[in-house]
């Protein structure tokens, strides 16, 4: 059973839902575009593109759940979707960056010296293997991190409300 939300919670969840739907659809489109631009597709590349499509589809699905008012399940899937977007990295020639929506990133880069880096992008899927690249780049998507905070806050508010309602129901029984 879905707990009744207040107006602010409904607004927050609808906004997150539409954000995820738009970001996911954009991510799917971007992934398909990248796939069409790829000259050779081997098994590893195919698996990576399927991963990008699946995570983008997860974003769309979780957004739809939130917009339709199925917030318990929608919040769980939304949390998973956003957690997958928090960290981006390049290590030992392997780059992984997934964004279904907006990315404002802050991080560090180490090639010859440490540098603080920042970035902005919309719906980006970067999967690279370059054995000659020895750079180390770690960054955090601040937008995804903020959304994880919001989702967690709403989930906690809902849980607190459910506990309160359960306690009130137990009092009326006795």
C-alpha positions, 0 to 999 in steps of 0.5 A: 500500500502506498502512503499518502504523500503531502503536496511538497513530496508529490512535487519532488517525486514528480520532478525527479520522475520527469527528470529521469524519464527525459534523461533516460530517453536521451541516454537511450537515444545517445547510446543508439547513436554511439552504437550506429557510429561504431565501426566494429562491434565485438562481444565486449562492446555489445555487452557495454552498450547493452549495459548503457541501454539497460541503465537508461531504461531503468531511469525511464522505468523508475521515472514512470513509477514516480510519475504514476504515484508508485513511489515505494518501488519508484524510489528504490529504482530511482535510488539505484539509477542515481547511485550508478551515476555518481562516480565516473572514472578512468583507470588503467585505460578503462573509462566509465562514465554514465549519465542519464540526465545532467552531470555537474562533476567535480574530481581529480585528475592525475597524469603527471600532476594532480589537478582538480577538474570539473565538468558538465554534460548531458546524457553521456555514456563513455566506455573506452578501453585504451591500453596506452592511457595511463591517466587516473581520473576520478569524479563525482556527479554532484547532480546525482549525489543531490538526487540520492540525498533527496530520494533518501530524504523522501524515503525516510519521511515516508517511513517515519509517516508509516511508523507513526500511522502504525503506532496510531493504529496500534493505540486504537486497537488497545 
